[in-house]
Amino acid sequence: MCLAIPGKIIERDGNEGVVDYDGARIKVRLDLVDADVGDYVIVHTGFAIDTLSEEDALESIELWRQIGELQDESGQSQ
């Protein structure tokens, strides 16, 4: 099973793009999805493999933030 944090496409050049993860920017391949700048995607091994609605992506990002906060409070490493 793969757990992934959604990222937003901020640049696209052909089948390559840049996805933003809350300030961290990663180059990805976009061959497998029909997505463009402004869309949210899930990335696995450098390839965007699925798109999400903005609502679903933002909800997922918020849940990941909450998990991180809980880990910080309990002293667990991430």
C-alpha positions as CSV (number, residue, x, y, z in Angstrom):
1,M,0.0,0.0,0.0
2,C,1.2,3.5,-0.9
3,L,0.4,6.5,1.3
4,A,0.8,9.7,-0.5
5,I,0.4,13.4,0.1
6,P,-1.3,15.3,-2.7
7,G,0.7,18.0,-4.4
8,K,-0.3,20.9,-6.7
9,I,1.2,21.2,-10.2
10,I,2.7,24.6,-10.5
11,E,4.6,24.2,-13.8
12,R,4.2,22.0,-16.9
13,D,6.4,21.5,-19.9
14,G,5.1,18.7,-22.1
15,N,5.1,15.5,-20.1
16,E,7.2,17.0,-17.3
17,G,6.0,19.2,-14.5
18,V,6.8,20.6,-11.1
19,V,4.6,19.7,-8.1
20,D,4.5,21.8,-5.0
21,Y,4.2,20.1,-1.6
22,D,3.8,23.0,0.8
23,G,6.9,24.7,-0.5
24,A,8.9,21.6,-1.5
25,R,9.0,21.5,-5.3
26,I,9.6,18.2,-7.0
27,K,10.0,17.4,-10.8
28,V,7.6,14.7,-11.9
29,R,6.5,13.0,-15.0
30,L,2.9,13.6,-16.1
31,D,2.6,10.9,-18.8
32,L,0.0,8.9,-16.9
33,V,-2.5,11.6,-16.0
34,D,-4.7,14.2,-17.7
35,A,-3.6,17.1,-15.5
36,D,-2.4,20.7,-15.9
37,V,-1.1,23.6,-13.8
38,G,-3.4,24.1,-10.8
39,D,-4.4,20.4,-10.5
40,Y,-3.6,18.2,-7.5
41,V,-2.0,14.9,-8.1
42,I,-0.7,11.9,-6.3
43,V,2.9,10.9,-7.2
44,H,4.6,7.6,-7.0
45,T,8.2,6.9,-8.0
46,G,8.4,10.2,-9.9
47,F,5.2,9.7,-11.9
48,A,1.9,11.5,-11.2
49,I,-0.5,8.5,-11.1
50,D,-3.8,10.1,-10.2
51,T,-5.6,13.4,-9.9
52,L,-7.8,14.7,-7.0
53,S,-10.3,17.4,-6.7
54,E,-9.1,20.5,-4.8
55,E,-11.5,19.7,-2.0
56,D,-10.3,16.2,-1.5
57,A,-6.6,17.2,-1.8
58,L,-6.9,20.0,0.8
59,E,-8.8,17.7,3.1
60,S,-6.1,15.0,2.8
61,I,-3.3,17.6,3.3
62,E,-5.0,18.9,6.5
63,L,-5.3,15.3,7.8
64,W,-1.5,14.7,7.2
65,R,-0.8,18.0,9.0
66,Q,-2.8,16.8,12.0
67,I,-1.0,13.5,12.0
68,G,2.3,15.3,12.0
69,E,1.2,17.5,14.9
70,L,0.1,14.5,17.0
71,Q,3.5,12.8,16.3
72,D,5.3,16.0,17.4
73,E,3.2,16.2,20.6
74,S,3.9,12.5,21.5
75,G,7.7,12.8,20.8
76,Q,7.6,10.3,17.9
77,S,9.9,10.8,15.0
78,Q,8.4,11.2,11.5
